[in-house]
Amino acid sequence: MAHAVADGARSIVGTDVELNYYSPEEQLSDYDAILVGTPTYHHDMPGTIKNYFEEAAMKNVNLKSKIAGAFGSYGWSGEAPKLVLEILKNRFRMNVTEPPLLVNYAPDQTSLEKCFALGKRVAESLIQKA
Ligand SMILES: Cc1cc2nc3c(=O)[nH]c(=O)nc-3n(C[C@H](O)[C@H](O)[C@H](O)COP(=O)(O)O)c2cc1C
């Protein structure tokens, strides 16, 4: 899913895309948009992701007005991407321009196309702003 999102963003000329499993928290402020992939476990995001944003908040990483998005695979409830967006919007004052993109278990071709389209829309919105 992350690769498809990244490919979609890269399809817009002039967009630099980094696909990272992890970035140092301080590095987040280098980006114009951040799209977070997260599975849902026990009606929540994994603890590593929650702690990551907790750490970024403690370090006062400034993400204000940057674009935020979230996506992830899930089994039956799929809360995690929505919860991530709530943190990015309410704690970091990011600009959430897309609803969470949820895929049931493993993505099929149609879901990957939705991921591609998500990355592409976000990149287009950045190019328009530039
Ligand atoms: C221990 C465990 C707990 C899970 N809890 C939830 C849950 O609360 N809600 C949900 O929608 N899916 C839940 N799932 C399903 C996962 O979200 C689903 O398998 C997803 O595809 C995992 O993505 P991943 O393979 O990228 O880690 C759970 C799976 C496991 C193994």
The ligand as an ORCA input file, in Angstrom:
! r2SCAN-3c Opt
* xyz 0 1
  C      -3.570     -9.583     17.373
  C      -4.396     -8.939     16.283
  C      -5.333     -7.984     16.628
  C      -6.108     -7.362     15.619
  N      -7.038     -6.434     15.980
  C      -7.779     -5.852     15.012
  C      -8.775     -4.882     15.360
  O      -8.988     -4.541     16.506
  N      -9.487     -4.317     14.345
  C      -9.272     -4.639     13.036
  O      -9.911     -4.057     12.160
  N      -8.361     -5.569     12.684
  C      -7.601     -6.177     13.622
  N      -6.672     -7.103     13.279
  C      -6.481     -7.444     11.854
  C      -5.336     -6.660     11.238
  O      -5.622     -5.274     11.214
  C      -5.154     -7.145      9.786
  O      -4.692     -8.491      9.824
  C      -4.224     -6.271      9.002
  O      -4.250     -6.699      7.656
  C      -2.810     -6.352      9.558
  O      -1.957     -5.596      8.728
  P      -0.408     -5.956      8.608
  O      -0.347     -7.355      8.040
  O       0.119     -4.917      7.666
  O       0.183     -5.895      9.984
  C      -5.907     -7.720     14.253
  C      -4.956     -8.706     13.932
  C      -4.209     -9.310     14.934
  C      -3.183    -10.360     14.549
*
